[in-house]
Amino acid sequence: MQPATAATVLGRFDGQTLRHHGQRTRFFKRGARFYVHTAGANGREADFEISHTLGVYPLQQYLVSFPDGRKQALGVAWDARTAKEGGQRWYHLYPDDPPQPGEPTHWSGREQNWNFQCAACHTTALHKGYDASRERYDTRQAELGVGCEACHGPGSAHLAWARQAPPQAGLRASGPAGLGFGQPLSALKPLPFALAPGTKIANAQGEPALGQRAGERCLGCHSRRSELLPASDPDTAYLDQYLPALATPGLYFEDGRIDGEVFEYGSFAQSAMHAAGVSCGNCHEPHSARLRASASGAAVGAGANAGASAVCSQCHRDTHAEPERAALCVSCHMPGKIYMGVHLRHDHSLRVPGAPMRPNVFMQASAALSKAEVILAVQSPQALLRLGAARALALLPPSGELQDLGARLLQDPARAVRIEAARSLSGRAELRWRADEAQALRTAQQEWLQAERQAEERPETQLNLARLYAATADPQAAERALQSATKLAPDWPPAAMALSDWLRGSGRESEGELALRRTLKLTADRPGSVAAGDIADAAQSLGLLLVRGQRLNEALPWLAQAARKRPERADYALTYTLALRESGRPREALAQARQARQLHPSDAALRQLEIQLDKQSHPASSP
């Protein structure tokens, strides 16, 4: 990330206009400053000055700064590849369905906010500085881009050591860490591997855990994760300051291959190489961003297959019969996927093509663990597996054994595990904690609260806070969080549904109805901006609210919409069918029941209702 200057801007701001699905963006200069003319959040076209560039290769994005401290990333980017590769052009990051003004993914929306989405990994020593009461940012950093302190921690301690060290000490370590750093530099070195004569794969020259710890400093920016602390510290363990996203649909395919934008950690943690102690530094030289042993010396992202294969040959002797295949290791063992239009990113699970994936901790932690598996996971030395166990607690029925497992996880050495345990166990009134266990739960809840506050500008965070406040007997704070969620994302159905449910519980169902109607109106005005499933859920909630209020005719259109938009939900179809019957429309109810039964042939409730409706429409004749 750099200020936008003639030296840093790669794109052509020469007056050309990119037209894309009815949207126009013109790129031009005024003196030494760079501008775009495009539609803003209100839908009106205006001139916006470019304040910063983000990235260099294979694409460069551009940021616009606003008076409230936000920096927003434009939806158009410069393809920095060579013209021969198809680059040197403007293109839209959403090629098929570009977001419209007012939508979260529009360049002016919350999903394109640099302060939250990008800043932590494109600056050094970031202080985000979000003020929730004023809805403003005062974001600051030690420097733009990734500097020394991003991986080595504050340089002041190193300078103090250098000034105080006696000349004869040279660069020898001073103190337990050495050189003034939080950890000795030797702790960052990748674990060495050696190829013995006659072997095909190198063996680690040390414990795999040493190599895994050496790679942890990379994970904060090379994983899909949320932050648990106000500031990152390279000397702090990964699971003490981040909560990784595990394998869920949309992020990973069922077999663990990358799908969404998850970066490298999740796939690499599945690999046999990671289990053996290989870390990022075995293949990547961190200071040059180049591959180690690269035959071409090409920078990462430049697509040098020969260089990648030279890296592989450090630890693998080639066994391929065809030399041309041997030169392209990554083609088969690290297949890639294009992100952001032009950015090829490789899956780091390093699989054998056609072979089933080996059992691994990442996928085990992501699975729905049984009670027996949770018991084993709680005792595991692998913190990631204990994290999976902490998440699985939420699905286990109450029992003394559950309480014992929970108490252990609430006091786990890893902060992420303690927080997930608190999330799973909070609000479960059936559990009876001893005094020491209750204190552990309260402590973990405070850590959970601190973690959520790192993203309090997000509507989903406000829903999490509402749940936490409700579990800790603070109803006023819970309602404030729910109101904040709907204010931050007025067109996001989950926020409106949560607020409506809360208001219903406090006897204010009419207010809940208004919240649902307001959100459903916004989603109707912005077709395509919200997932159809979310809209269906909100419509179902409103329909049920109206049924409870004896307003069946008003409820029917909403229940019909829910059943139509979520055909996979048998319960939605059942509710709509029952509502048709109760409103005196048995023929329509029967037709709906038969249609639903075709989609859900094994659903017993739908089957029974269809039989009843069929009998009503064909009553037995009198003898």
C-alpha positions as CSV (number, residue, x, y, z in Angstrom):
1,M,0.0,0.0,0.0
2,Q,1.4,3.4,-1.0
3,P,0.2,7.0,-1.5
4,A,-1.1,7.6,-5.0
5,T,1.7,9.3,-6.9
6,A,3.1,9.2,-10.4
7,A,5.7,6.7,-9.1
8,T,3.2,4.3,-7.5
9,V,0.1,4.4,-9.8
10,L,0.3,1.7,-12.5
11,G,-3.1,2.3,-14.1
12,R,-3.7,4.7,-17.0
13,F,-5.6,7.8,-15.8
14,D,-5.7,9.3,-19.2
15,G,-9.4,10.0,-19.6
16,Q,-10.5,6.6,-20.7
17,T,-13.9,5.2,-19.5
18,L,-14.7,1.7,-18.5
19,R,-18.4,0.8,-19.2
20,H,-19.6,-2.3,-17.5
21,H,-23.3,-3.5,-17.2
22,G,-24.6,0.1,-17.4
23,Q,-22.0,1.4,-14.9
24,R,-19.4,4.0,-16.0
25,T,-16.0,4.8,-14.5
26,R,-13.8,7.4,-16.0
27,F,-10.1,7.7,-15.0
28,F,-8.4,11.1,-15.2
29,K,-5.9,13.4,-13.6
30,R,-6.0,17.0,-12.3
31,G,-2.4,18.2,-12.1
32,A,-0.5,15.5,-10.1
33,R,-3.7,14.0,-8.6
34,F,-5.6,11.0,-9.7
35,Y,-9.4,10.8,-9.9
36,V,-12.3,8.6,-11.0
37,H,-15.7,9.8,-12.1
38,T,-18.2,7.1,-11.0
39,A,-21.4,6.5,-9.0
40,G,-21.1,6.9,-5.3
41,A,-23.2,5.4,-2.4
42,N,-26.2,7.6,-3.3
43,G,-26.2,6.4,-6.9
44,R,-25.1,9.8,-8.4
45,E,-22.0,10.1,-10.4
46,A,-19.3,12.3,-9.0
47,D,-15.5,12.9,-9.0
48,F,-13.5,10.9,-6.3
49,E,-9.8,11.5,-5.6
50,I,-7.6,8.4,-5.4
51,S,-5.6,8.6,-2.1
52,H,-3.7,5.3,-2.1
53,T,-2.8,2.3,-4.2
54,L,-3.2,-1.2,-2.9
55,G,-1.1,-4.0,-4.5
56,V,1.3,-4.1,-7.4
57,Y,1.0,-7.5,-9.2
58,P,-1.0,-9.1,-10.8
59,L,-3.5,-6.3,-10.1
60,Q,-3.6,-2.9,-8.4
61,Q,-6.5,-1.5,-6.6
62,Y,-7.3,2.1,-5.7
63,L,-8.6,3.6,-2.5
64,V,-10.8,6.7,-1.9
65,S,-10.6,8.4,1.5
66,F,-13.6,9.9,3.1
67,P,-14.0,12.6,5.9
68,D,-15.2,10.0,8.4
69,G,-11.9,8.2,8.2
70,R,-13.0,5.4,5.9
71,K,-11.0,4.3,2.9
72,Q,-13.0,2.4,0.3
73,A,-11.6,0.2,-2.4
74,L,-13.0,0.8,-5.9
75,G,-14.7,-2.1,-7.7
76,V,-12.6,-1.5,-10.8
77,A,-8.9,-2.4,-10.8
78,W,-5.9,-2.2,-13.0
79,D,-4.7,-5.5,-14.5
80,A,-0.9,-5.2,-14.0
81,R,0.0,-8.2,-16.1
82,T,1.7,-7.7,-19.4
83,A,-0.3,-7.0,-22.5
84,K,0.7,-10.4,-23.8
85,E,-0.8,-12.0,-20.7
86,G,-4.0,-10.1,-21.3
87,G,-3.2,-7.3,-18.8
88,Q,-2.6,-3.5,-19.0
89,R,-6.3,-2.8,-18.9
90,W,-9.0,-1.7,-16.5
91,Y,-11.5,-4.3,-15.5
92,H,-14.3,-4.8,-13.0
93,L,-13.8,-7.2,-10.0
94,Y,-17.4,-8.3,-10.4
95,P,-17.6,-9.4,-14.1
96,D,-21.1,-10.8,-14.3
97,D,-23.2,-8.9,-11.8
98,P,-21.6,-5.7,-10.5
99,P,-23.0,-4.4,-7.2
100,Q,-25.3,-1.5,-7.2
101,P,-25.0,1.7,-5.1
102,G,-26.3,1.0,-1.6
103,E,-25.4,-2.7,-1.7
104,P,-22.8,-4.0,0.8
105,T,-20.4,-5.1,-1.9
106,H,-20.6,-1.8,-3.9
107,W,-17.3,0.0,-3.7
108,S,-18.8,2.4,-1.2
109,G,-20.3,-0.3,1.0
110,R,-19.1,-2.1,4.1
111,E,-17.6,-5.1,2.3
112,Q,-15.1,-2.8,0.5
113,N,-14.0,-1.0,3.5
114,W,-10.2,-0.9,3.7
115,N,-10.0,-0.1,7.4
116,F,-11.7,-3.4,8.4
117,Q,-11.0,-5.7,5.4
118,C,-7.5,-4.8,4.2
119,A,-5.5,-2.6,6.5
120,A,-4.2,-5.1,9.0
121,C,-2.2,-7.0,6.4
122,H,-1.2,-4.1,4.1
123,T,0.3,-2.0,6.9
124,T,2.6,-2.4,9.9
125,A,1.6,-2.0,13.5
126,L,-2.0,-1.0,12.7
127,H,-4.3,0.9,15.1
128,K,-7.8,0.7,13.4
129,G,-9.2,3.4,15.7
130,Y,-12.9,2.8,15.1
131,D,-15.2,4.9,17.3
132,A,-18.6,3.2,17.5
133,S,-20.3,6.2,19.2
134,R,-19.3,8.5,16.3
135,E,-19.1,5.8,13.6
136,R,-15.8,7.2,12.5
137,Y,-12.3,5.8,12.0
138,D,-9.0,7.3,13.1
139,T,-6.8,4.6,11.6
140,R,-3.1,4.9,12.1
141,Q,-0.1,2.7,11.4
142,A,3.7,2.7,11.9
143,E,4.2,2.5,8.2
144,L,2.3,1.6,5.0
145,G,3.1,-1.8,3.6
146,V,4.6,-4.8,5.4
147,G,7.8,-3.6,7.2
148,C,10.2,-5.3,9.5
149,E,8.1,-4.8,12.6
150,A,5.2,-6.7,11.1
151,C,7.1,-9.9,11.6
152,H,9.8,-9.0,14.1
153,G,7.9,-6.8,16.5
154,P,8.8,-3.3,17.7
155,G,12.2,-2.3,16.6
156,S,12.8,0.0,19.6
157,A,13.8,-2.9,21.8
158,H,16.3,-4.1,19.2
159,L,17.8,-0.5,18.9
160,A,18.1,-0.3,22.7
161,W,19.9,-3.6,22.7
162,A,22.3,-2.5,20.0
163,R,23.1,0.8,21.8
164,Q,23.7,-1.0,25.1
165,A,25.5,-4.1,23.9
166,P,29.3,-4.0,24.5
167,P,31.2,-3.8,21.2
168,Q,32.8,-7.2,21.8
169,A,29.4,-8.8,21.9
170,G,29.0,-8.4,18.2
171,L,25.6,-9.8,17.2
172,R,25.5,-12.4,19.8
173,A,22.2,-12.9,21.7
174,S,21.6,-10.7,24.8
175,G,19.2,-12.2,27.3
176,P,16.8,-15.1,26.8
177,A,15.3,-13.8,23.5
178,G,18.4,-12.2,22.0
179,L,19.1,-9.1,20.0
180,G,16.2,-7.3,21.8
181,F,13.6,-9.3,20.0
182,G,10.7,-11.1,21.7
183,Q,12.0,-14.4,20.4
184,P,15.4,-15.4,19.0
185,L,15.8,-15.1,15.3
186,S,16.6,-18.8,15.2
187,A,13.0,-19.5,16.2
188,L,11.9,-18.1,12.9
189,K,14.1,-20.3,10.8
190,P,12.3,-23.1,9.0
191,L,13.0,-26.7,10.1
192,P,15.8,-28.1,7.9
193,F,15.1,-31.2,5.8
194,A,17.7,-33.6,4.4
195,L,17.5,-36.1,1.5
196,A,19.3,-39.3,2.5
197,P,21.0,-41.4,-0.3
198,G,18.5,-43.7,-1.9
199,T,15.4,-41.9,-0.5
200,K,12.7,-40.1,-2.5
201,I,11.5,-37.7,0.2
202,A,13.6,-35.6,2.7
203,N,13.3,-36.2,6.4
204,A,12.9,-33.4,9.0
205,Q,16.0,-32.7,11.1
206,G,14.1,-31.9,14.2
207,E,10.6,-32.0,15.8
208,P,7.8,-31.1,13.4
209,A,6.3,-28.8,16.1
210,L,9.4,-26.6,15.7
211,G,8.7,-26.1,12.1
212,Q,5.0,-25.4,12.6
213,R,5.8,-22.8,15.2
214,A,8.3,-21.1,12.9
215,G,5.6,-20.6,10.3
216,E,3.0,-19.1,12.7
217,R,4.1,-15.5,12.1
218,C,2.8,-15.8,8.5
219,L,-0.6,-17.0,9.5
220,G,-2.2,-13.8,10.7
221,C,-2.2,-12.5,7.1
222,H,-2.3,-15.8,5.2
223,S,-5.4,-17.2,6.7
224,R,-9.1,-16.4,6.8
225,R,-9.6,-15.3,10.4
226,S,-11.0,-12.9,12.8
227,E,-9.0,-10.8,15.3
228,L,-9.2,-11.5,19.1
229,L,-7.0,-8.6,20.3
230,P,-6.7,-4.9,19.6
231,A,-3.3,-5.2,18.0
232,S,-1.3,-8.0,16.5
233,D,1.9,-9.2,18.1
234,P,4.2,-11.4,16.1
235,D,5.6,-13.0,19.3
236,T,2.1,-14.2,20.3
237,A,0.8,-17.6,19.3
238,Y,-1.6,-17.6,16.4
239,L,-4.6,-19.0,18.3
240,D,-4.0,-16.5,21.1
241,Q,-4.8,-13.6,18.8
242,Y,-6.8,-15.0,15.9
243,L,-9.8,-17.2,15.4
244,P,-9.4,-19.1,12.0
245,A,-12.3,-19.9,9.7
246,L,-12.6,-23.7,9.5
247,A,-13.9,-25.7,6.6
248,T,-17.5,-24.6,5.8
249,P,-19.4,-24.6,2.6
250,G,-18.5,-21.6,0.5
251,L,-15.0,-21.4,1.9
252,Y,-13.9,-25.0,1.2
253,F,-15.3,-27.8,-0.9
254,E,-16.4,-31.0,0.9
255,D,-13.0,-32.6,0.4
256,G,-11.1,-29.6,1.8
257,R,-10.0,-28.0,-1.4
258,I,-10.2,-24.2,-1.5
259,D,-13.3,-22.5,-2.8
260,G,-13.7,-19.1,-1.3
261,E,-11.0,-16.5,-0.6
262,V,-9.3,-18.4,2.3
263,F,-5.7,-17.7,1.5
264,E,-3.1,-20.4,2.4
265,Y,-3.3,-21.6,6.0
266,G,-6.4,-23.8,5.9
267,S,-5.3,-25.8,2.9
268,F,-1.7,-26.1,4.0
269,A,-2.8,-27.3,7.5
270,Q,-4.3,-30.3,5.7
271,S,-1.1,-31.3,4.0
272,A,1.3,-34.1,5.0
273,M,4.1,-31.5,4.6
274,H,2.6,-29.4,7.4
275,A,2.3,-32.4,9.6
276,A,6.0,-33.2,8.9
277,G,7.1,-29.7,10.0
278,V,7.4,-27.9,6.7
279,S,6.6,-24.2,7.1
280,C,6.2,-21.3,4.8
281,G,9.9,-20.4,4.9
282,N,11.0,-23.8,3.5
283,C,9.6,-22.7,0.1
284,H,9.3,-18.9,0.3
285,E,12.0,-16.4,1.1
286,P,10.1,-13.9,3.2
287,H,12.3,-10.8,2.6
288,S,12.3,-10.9,-1.2
289,A,8.8,-12.5,-1.8
290,R,10.6,-15.0,-4.0
291,L,10.7,-18.8,-4.1
292,R,13.7,-20.5,-2.6
293,A,15.8,-22.4,-5.1
294,S,13.9,-20.7,-7.9
295,A,15.4,-21.5,-11.2
296,S,14.1,-18.3,-12.7
297,G,14.2,-16.0,-9.7
298,A,10.6,-14.9,-10.5
299,A,8.6,-13.2,-7.8
300,V,5.7,-15.0,-6.2
301,G,2.7,-14.7,-8.5
302,A,4.7,-14.4,-11.7
303,G,3.8,-18.0,-12.6
304,A,7.3,-19.6,-12.8
305,N,6.5,-23.3,-12.8
306,A,10.1,-24.2,-13.3
307,G,11.0,-22.2,-10.2
308,A,8.3,-23.9,-8.2
309,S,9.6,-27.3,-9.3
310,A,13.1,-26.3,-8.3
311,V,11.7,-25.6,-4.8
312,C,10.1,-29.0,-4.7
313,S,13.3,-30.7,-5.7
314,Q,14.9,-29.6,-2.4
315,C,13.0,-32.3,-0.6
316,H,11.6,-34.6,-3.4
317,R,13.5,-36.7,-5.9
318,D,11.6,-36.9,-9.2
319,T,9.9,-40.2,-9.9
320,H,8.0,-39.2,-13.0
321,A,8.6,-41.0,-16.2
322,E,7.9,-38.1,-18.5
323,P,10.3,-35.1,-18.0
324,E,7.7,-32.6,-19.2
325,R,5.4,-33.6,-16.3
326,A,8.2,-33.4,-13.8
327,A,8.8,-29.7,-14.7
328,L,5.3,-28.7,-13.6
329,C,4.9,-30.0,-10.0
330,V,2.4,-27.3,-9.0
331,S,0.1,-28.0,-12.0
332,C,-0.9,-31.4,-10.5
333,H,-0.1,-31.1,-6.8
334,M,-1.1,-27.5,-6.2
335,P,-4.0,-26.7,-8.6
336,G,-5.0,-23.0,-8.6
337,K,-8.1,-20.9,-8.7
338,I,-8.5,-17.4,-10.0
339,Y,-9.5,-14.7,-7.5
340,M,-10.2,-11.1,-8.1
341,G,-10.4,-11.7,-11.9
342,V,-6.7,-12.3,-12.5
343,H,-5.0,-13.5,-9.4
344,L,-4.1,-17.2,-9.5
345,R,-3.7,-18.7,-6.0
346,H,-2.6,-22.2,-5.4
347,D,-4.3,-24.8,-3.1
348,H,-1.6,-25.6,-0.5
349,S,-2.9,-29.0,0.6
350,L,-0.4,-30.5,-1.8
351,R,-2.4,-33.6,-2.8
352,V,-1.6,-36.6,-4.8
353,P,-4.0,-36.3,-7.8
354,G,-6.8,-38.9,-7.6
355,A,-5.8,-40.1,-4.2
356,P,-8.1,-39.5,-1.2
357,M,-7.0,-36.8,1.2
358,R,-5.2,-38.0,4.3
359,P,-6.9,-37.5,7.7
360,N,-5.8,-34.2,9.1
361,V,-6.4,-32.0,12.1
362,F,-7.9,-29.1,10.1
363,M,-10.7,-31.1,8.6
364,Q,-11.2,-33.1,11.8
365,A,-11.6,-29.8,13.7
366,S,-14.1,-28.6,11.1
367,A,-16.3,-31.7,11.3
368,A,-19.4,-32.1,13.4
369,L,-17.7,-34.0,16.2
370,S,-19.6,-36.7,18.1
371,K,-19.5,-36.8,21.9
372,A,-16.8,-39.5,21.8
373,E,-14.7,-37.5,19.4
374,V,-15.1,-34.4,21.6
375,I,-13.8,-36.3,24.6
376,L,-10.7,-37.3,22.6
377,A,-10.2,-33.9,21.0
378,V,-10.2,-32.2,24.4
379,Q,-7.2,-34.2,25.4
380,S,-5.3,-33.5,22.2
381,P,-2.0,-31.6,22.2
382,Q,-3.3,-29.9,18.9
383,A,-4.9,-26.6,19.8
384,L,-6.8,-26.6,16.5
385,L,-8.5,-29.9,17.3
386,R,-9.4,-28.6,20.8
387,L,-10.9,-25.6,19.0
388,G,-13.1,-27.9,17.0
389,A,-14.2,-29.6,20.2
390,A,-15.1,-26.2,21.8
391,R,-17.4,-25.5,18.8
392,A,-18.9,-28.9,19.0
393,L,-20.0,-28.4,22.6
394,A,-22.9,-26.2,21.4
395,L,-24.5,-29.3,19.8
396,L,-24.1,-31.7,22.7
397,P,-27.1,-32.3,25.1
398,P,-26.6,-31.2,28.7
399,S,-24.9,-33.6,31.0
400,G,-22.4,-33.8,33.7
401,E,-19.8,-34.9,31.2
402,L,-20.6,-31.9,29.0
403,Q,-20.0,-29.7,31.9
404,D,-16.7,-31.3,32.8
405,L,-15.5,-31.0,29.1
406,G,-16.6,-27.4,29.0
407,A,-14.9,-26.5,32.2
408,R,-11.7,-27.9,30.8
409,L,-11.9,-26.0,27.6
410,L,-12.8,-22.8,29.3
411,Q,-9.4,-22.9,30.9
412,D,-7.5,-24.0,27.7
413,P,-4.1,-22.5,27.1
414,A,-5.3,-21.1,23.8
415,R,-7.4,-17.9,23.9
416,A,-9.4,-18.9,20.7
417,V,-10.4,-22.2,22.4
418,R,-11.5,-20.5,25.6
419,I,-13.6,-18.0,23.5
420,E,-15.3,-20.7,21.5
421,A,-16.0,-22.7,24.6
422,A,-17.7,-19.6,26.1
423,R,-19.7,-19.1,22.9
424,S,-20.9,-22.7,23.0
425,L,-21.7,-22.7,26.8
426,S,-23.1,-19.2,27.4
427,G,-26.8,-19.0,28.1
428,R,-27.3,-22.7,28.8
429,A,-29.3,-22.4,32.0
430,E,-29.4,-26.2,32.5
431,L,-25.7,-26.3,33.3
432,R,-24.9,-25.9,37.0
433,W,-21.4,-24.5,37.4
434,R,-19.2,-24.8,40.5
435,A,-17.8,-21.5,41.7
436,D,-14.4,-22.0,40.0
437,E,-16.1,-23.1,36.8
438,A,-18.4,-20.1,36.8
439,Q,-15.4,-17.8,37.3
440,A,-13.7,-19.5,34.3
441,L,-16.8,-18.9,32.2
442,R,-17.0,-15.3,33.2
443,T,-13.3,-14.8,32.3
444,A,-13.7,-16.4,29.0
445,Q,-16.8,-14.3,28.3
446,Q,-14.7,-11.2,28.9
447,E,-12.2,-12.5,26.3
448,W,-15.1,-13.1,24.0
449,L,-16.4,-9.6,24.5
450,Q,-12.9,-8.1,23.8
451,A,-12.7,-10.2,20.6
452,E,-16.1,-9.0,19.3
453,R,-15.2,-5.4,19.9
454,Q,-12.4,-5.7,17.4
455,A,-15.1,-5.7,14.7
456,E,-17.9,-3.7,16.2
457,E,-18.6,-1.8,13.0
458,R,-19.9,-5.1,11.5
459,P,-23.6,-6.0,11.9
460,E,-22.9,-9.7,12.5
461,T,-20.6,-8.7,15.4
462,Q,-23.5,-6.8,16.9
463,L,-25.6,-9.9,16.8
464,N,-22.9,-11.8,18.5
465,L,-22.7,-9.1,21.2
466,A,-26.4,-9.2,21.7
467,R,-26.2,-12.9,22.4
468,L,-23.3,-12.4,24.8
469,Y,-25.1,-9.6,26.6
470,A,-28.3,-11.6,26.9
471,A,-26.3,-14.6,28.3
472,T,-24.7,-12.3,30.9
473,A,-28.0,-10.8,32.0
474,D,-27.6,-7.3,30.4
475,P,-30.9,-7.0,28.4
476,Q,-30.4,-3.2,27.7
477,A,-27.0,-3.8,26.2
478,A,-28.4,-6.7,24.2
479,E,-31.2,-4.6,22.7
480,R,-28.8,-1.8,21.9
481,A,-26.6,-4.2,20.0
482,L,-29.6,-5.5,18.0
483,Q,-30.6,-2.0,17.1
484,S,-27.1,-1.2,16.1
485,A,-27.1,-4.3,13.8
486,T,-30.2,-3.1,12.0
487,K,-28.8,0.4,11.7
488,L,-25.5,-0.8,10.3
489,A,-27.3,-3.2,7.8
490,P,-30.9,-2.1,7.4
491,D,-31.3,-4.5,4.4
492,W,-29.8,-7.6,6.2
493,P,-32.6,-9.9,7.2
494,P,-30.8,-11.8,10.0
495,A,-30.4,-8.5,11.9
496,A,-34.1,-7.7,11.6
497,M,-35.2,-11.2,12.5
498,A,-33.0,-11.2,15.6
499,L,-34.4,-7.8,16.7
500,S,-38.0,-8.9,16.0
501,D,-37.6,-12.1,18.1
502,W,-36.1,-10.0,20.9
503,L,-39.0,-7.5,20.8
504,R,-41.5,-10.3,20.8
505,G,-39.9,-11.7,23.9
506,S,-40.4,-8.3,25.6
507,G,-44.1,-8.0,24.5
508,R,-43.4,-5.5,21.7
509,E,-44.4,-7.6,18.7
510,S,-45.7,-4.6,16.8
511,E,-42.3,-3.1,16.8
512,G,-40.8,-6.4,15.6
513,E,-43.3,-6.3,12.7
514,L,-42.1,-2.9,11.7
515,A,-38.5,-4.1,11.8
516,L,-39.2,-7.0,9.5
517,R,-41.3,-5.0,7.1
518,R,-38.7,-2.3,6.8
519,T,-36.0,-4.8,5.9
520,L,-38.2,-6.7,3.5
521,K,-39.1,-3.5,1.7
522,L,-35.4,-2.6,1.3
523,T,-34.6,-6.1,-0.1
524,A,-37.5,-5.7,-2.6
525,D,-36.1,-2.4,-3.7
526,R,-32.6,-3.9,-4.2
527,P,-33.2,-7.2,-6.0
528,G,-30.1,-9.4,-5.9
529,S,-28.4,-7.5,-3.1
530,V,-29.4,-10.1,-0.4
531,A,-29.3,-13.9,-0.5
532,A,-32.7,-15.3,-1.4
533,G,-32.5,-17.7,1.6
534,D,-32.2,-14.7,4.0
535,I,-35.2,-13.0,2.4
536,A,-37.2,-16.3,2.7
537,D,-36.3,-16.6,6.4
538,A,-37.5,-13.0,7.1
539,A,-40.7,-13.5,5.1
540,Q,-41.4,-16.7,7.1
541,S,-40.8,-14.8,10.4
542,L,-43.2,-12.0,9.3
543,G,-45.8,-14.6,8.2
544,L,-45.7,-16.4,11.5
545,L,-45.9,-13.1,13.4
546,L,-49.1,-12.3,11.5
547,V,-50.5,-15.8,12.1
548,R,-50.0,-15.3,15.8
549,G,-51.9,-12.0,15.5
550,Q,-54.8,-13.8,13.8
551,R,-54.1,-12.0,10.5
552,L,-54.1,-15.0,8.3
553,N,-54.9,-13.4,5.0
554,E,-52.0,-10.9,5.5
555,A,-49.7,-13.8,6.4
556,L,-50.3,-15.9,3.3
557,P,-48.3,-13.9,0.8
558,W,-45.2,-13.9,3.1
559,L,-45.5,-17.6,3.8
560,A,-45.9,-18.3,0.1
561,Q,-42.7,-16.2,-0.6
562,A,-40.8,-18.2,2.0
563,A,-41.8,-21.5,0.6
564,R,-41.0,-20.4,-2.9
565,K,-37.6,-19.0,-2.1
566,R,-36.6,-21.9,0.1
567,P,-38.0,-25.0,-1.6
568,E,-35.5,-27.1,0.4
569,R,-37.3,-26.3,3.6
570,A,-40.1,-28.8,4.2
571,D,-41.2,-26.9,7.3
572,Y,-41.8,-23.7,5.2
573,A,-43.9,-25.7,2.8
574,L,-45.8,-27.3,5.7
575,T,-46.6,-23.9,7.3
576,Y,-47.8,-22.4,4.0
577,T,-50.0,-25.5,3.3
578,L,-51.6,-25.3,6.8
579,A,-52.2,-21.6,6.4
580,L,-54.0,-22.2,3.1
581,R,-56.2,-24.9,4.8
582,E,-57.0,-22.7,7.8
583,S,-57.9,-19.8,5.5
584,G,-60.6,-21.9,3.8
585,R,-58.7,-22.7,0.6
586,P,-58.5,-26.5,0.8
587,R,-58.0,-27.1,-3.0
588,E,-55.0,-24.8,-3.0
589,A,-53.7,-26.4,0.2
590,L,-53.9,-29.8,-1.4
591,A,-52.1,-28.6,-4.6
592,Q,-49.4,-27.1,-2.4
593,A,-49.1,-30.3,-0.3
594,R,-48.7,-32.4,-3.4
595,Q,-46.1,-30.1,-4.9
596,A,-44.2,-30.1,-1.6
597,R,-44.4,-33.9,-1.4
598,Q,-42.6,-34.2,-4.7
599,L,-39.7,-32.3,-3.2
600,H,-39.8,-34.0,0.2
601,P,-41.3,-37.5,-0.4
602,S,-40.1,-38.8,2.9
603,D,-41.4,-36.0,5.1
604,A,-43.9,-37.6,7.4
605,A,-45.7,-34.4,8.4
606,L,-46.3,-33.4,4.8
607,R,-47.5,-36.9,3.9
608,Q,-50.0,-36.9,6.8
609,L,-51.3,-33.5,5.8
610,E,-51.7,-34.5,2.2
611,I,-53.7,-37.5,3.2
612,Q,-56.0,-35.3,5.4
613,L,-56.5,-32.8,2.7
614,D,-57.2,-35.5,0.1
615,K,-59.9,-37.0,2.3
616,Q,-61.5,-33.6,2.9
617,S,-61.7,-33.0,-0.9
618,H,-63.1,-36.5,-1.5
619,P,-65.4,-37.3,1.4
620,A,-66.8,-40.8,1.6
621,S,-70.3,-41.1,0.2
622,S,-73.2,-42.0,2.6
623,P,-74.4,-45.7,2.5
